[in-house]
Amino acid sequence: MVNSSHEAMHRIFQEYPGLFTGVSKVLGLPFIQPTSVTVLPTDLTEIQPVERRVDTLLRFDGDDPFLLAVEAQSAKDPDKSASWAYYLSFLYTKYKTPPLLLVVCQDRATAAWAAQPVPIGPRWWAALTLRPLVAGPHNMPFITDPDEARADLALTALSAITHAKDRDVTGILKALSTALRDVPETVADPIIELTTRGLDSVRRAAEIWRTLVAVDLSFYKSSISEEIRDEGRAERGAEDVLLVLEARGLNVPEEMHVRITDCDDPDLLRRWLTRAVTVSSADEIFTEPEASA
């Protein structure tokens, strides 16, 4: 299971290798449609005890074969340029196939930094120049039309992930959830999961998406959909417990507030809510009644 926005930004290319076709059009590349795409091992470790791993690695075969290394980047990192140059050199040496680097970002500052060419060599002669392609909020399409979203679900998911910090991301998420109503669960589930994980680091966007999944896609019974709905129910349950305690004028210390909001067990929250109606002090909701003999 994808477990972070970092993973989702590059794993979406593993799950949908053809996504690069849409991205290349957005970036204005003279891309030649491949005959096939292969997901390759991401381990770039040498015999020496130095381990280096690219996030995602694909091979595009056809008239103009090339390798595509996809890296998810959440912030500026002065050491990354050297690592990326190493990746490309290693890949060219290992596979004897031209490599290309695509960096996926969620904010404009990181995208602008990642897109800068990096000359490698003395100031008077750059032996190599690193020139990454960058996909981010500055150039990914803002897809808000459900028909357009339906035509390329993976590109729409990437659009949502890269625009996660945009105040208007709701339009993309709504278009995606609407488009997913018309597709089989086997198609929708991985898109839902990748989008969920891709938005994980941006709370507002993540909450909007979880609400849309819980409401617009409530008919899906997949594990990720159920997980999202369970988390939503837990969040609402915690809010109800706190609301009752505060309405009754009971003091809720910070550590107790954290314990309630961190609880993700709907059944336990339901028991706490029942007790919150009658307890004389807030901490009594945590006391389990003694079993009768």
N, C-alpha and C positions, 0 to 999 in steps of 0.2 A: 504493500500500500504506500502511496506517495504521502510523505509526512511533513512537508514544509513547502513554503513558497519557492525556495531555492530549487528544490527537487522538481517542482511542477514546471518551472520556467524552461528547464532543459528536457525533462522526461516527456513532455508533450511531443517533442520531436521524435523520441523513440517510439511512442505509441502511434504517432501519425507522421511517418517520414515524409509523406507527400506534402506536409504543411510547408516545407521549405519552398515549394513551387509558388505558393501564395505569397510568402514572405519575400521571395526574390522579385516578384512583380511589384510589390510595394516599394522595395528598395531600388527598383529600376535597373536590375541586373540583366545582362544578355544571357539569360539562363536557357540552356538547351535541355528539353525534357529527357530525363534518363529512361533507360529501358527497365531498370530495376534499382531498388534501394536496399541496402543491407545494414542492419545494426551490428556494429563491430564491438569487440571487447574494449572497455575504457581504460584498462590498465596499461600505463606507459612506463612501467618500472624497468630499469636497466638491471644488468647482472649485479652491479654494485648495489649496496644497501641504501638506495635512494628511491623512494616510492613517489611516483607522480601519476595522478589520475585526472583525465579530462572528464567533464561532467557527462557528456553524451558524444558518441562518435558514430557517424554514418558513412557508408560508401555509396556513392551514386555511380552506377554503371551505364554506359551508353557510348555515343559518339565522342563525348568529351568527359570522361570519367574524372571524379574528384572525391576527396574526403571532406566531410563537414564535421568539424569539432564545435559543439555547442556548449557555451559556458554561461551559467547564470551568475550575475554579479549584482550584489545588493548595495555596495558602497565602493568608494575609491580605495584602491590598494596599490601602493607604489611598487610592490613586489610582483604584481600580476603580469606586467609586461614581459619580464624576463621568463616567467613560467610559460606564458602563451607562446613566446618565441621558441622556447624549448619544445613545447608540444608540437608545433608545426614542423620544426626541423626533424624531430624524432619520427613523426608520422611519415614525412617524405622519405627518410632513410629506411624505415621499416617496410612501407607499402609501395614505394616507388611510384606514388600517385600524388598529384598536386593536392595539397591540403588548403582548406579554407576555414577561417575562424568566425563564428557568429556569437556575439555576446548579447544576452538578453537582460534588460534592466527594467526597473520599475520607477525610476525617477530620472528627471532630465539632467541633473548635475552629473550623476554617475554615467549616464549615456554619453554625454558630451566628453567626459574624461576618457571613456573607453574607446571612443571613435577617433581619438587623436593618433595620427601615424607616429610610430616610435622608431627613429633611426637607431640602428645598432652598429657601432663602430666609432672610430675617431670623428671628431667634429668635421674634419676635412674630407672624410669619405665614409659614407654609410654602407658597410658591407651587406647589411640586410635592413629592410624596413618592415616593421610589423604594421599591417593595415587591417584591423578587424572590421568586419561588418557589425553593425549594432542595430538591434531591434528594441525599441522602447517607446515611451509615451510621445516622443517627438516625431515619430514617423509611422507607427502602427495605426491602421485605420480605426476610426471610432464608429463601430458597427452598431447601429440602433434600429435597423430595419429587420424584423423577424425573417423576412424572405431572404435577405442577404445573409443573415446568420445561418439560416437553414442550408444555404448553398455551400457553406464552408464552416462547419461547427468547430473544427480545430482552430482555424484562424480567429474565429469569434472568441473562443476561450482564451487564446493568446492575447487578443485585443483587451479582454477584461482584465487579465493578469497584468499586462504592461500599463494599463490605465487605472490600476487599482487605487492609486492615491488621488485621482481626479475627482472633484466634487460631483461631476456629472456621470460617474461610472454606472449609476443606476440604470441609465438608458441602455447600456450594453448588456448588463445583467438581465434586464427585463426582456430584451430581444432574444437573448440566449435561452432563458427559461421558456419563453413562448415557443421558440423553434424546437425545443426538446420535447414538447408535448406530442409532436407528430412522429417521433422516431421510436423504434423498439428500445426496450430497456437495455439490451445488450450494447446498443449504440450509445444511449444516453448516459449509462452508468460511468464509464471511464471519463467522459467529458465533465460530468458532475463532480467526480472525485478530483480531477486535475484542477478544475476551476476552484473548488473548495480549498485545496491545499495551496494553490497559487495565490489566493487572497488571504491566507492565514496570517500574514504579518501586518495586514492593514485592517484594523478592527472594524471600522465603519463599513467598508466594502464587504468584509466577511459576514457581518451581521445582516446586511441587505440580501446577500446571496442565500444565506441560510433561511431567511424568511421566505424568499421566493421559492426555494426548493420545498420548504414545508407546506407552502400554500399552492403554488402553481403546479408542482410536481408531486403532490401528495399521493397520487395513485401508484407511484413507483415503490416497490418493496425491496429494492436492493439494499445491501448492507450499508453503503455510504449514505443513501437517502434516509434510512432508519437512524443511522448515527446522528445525522444532522438534526432530525426531528427530536431525537432523545435529548440532545444537547439543548435544543430550543425549549423543550418542556422543563428541563432542569433549571435553565436560566429564569424562566417565568415562575417556577416553583419557589426558587430562592427569593425572588422579588416579592412574592405573595407573603412569605413568612415574615420578611422584614417589614412589609407594609402593615401587617396585623400588629406586630409588636410595637411599632412606632405609633400606630393609631391608638393603641391602648396606653400610650405614655410610658412604656417600659424602656429602661435604659439598655442600649445595645452597644457594649464596648467594641472597640475596633477588632480585637482578636476574635470575638464572637461573630462579628459581621463578616470577617474573612472566612471563618469556618462555614458559615451558611452559604455564602456565594461560591465557595470552592466545592461544595457538595454537588456531585453529578448523579446521585441516586434518587430518581423520582419517587420511589416508595418511601425512602427515609424522609425526604422533604415533605411528603404528604403527612407523615406522622408528626413531624415538627409543626406543620401548619395547624393540625388538629389541636395540638397541645397549646399553641400560641394563643388560642382563643380563651383559655381558662387559667393559664399559669399566672402566678403572682410576681414572678421575676423571670426575665428573659432566659437565664441559664437553665431554667427548669425544663425547657423544651428538649434538652439533651438527655434528660433522665428517663430511662426506660421503666415503665411500671413493673412492679414485682408480680411474678406469676402467682396466681392463687393456688393454694394447696389443694 
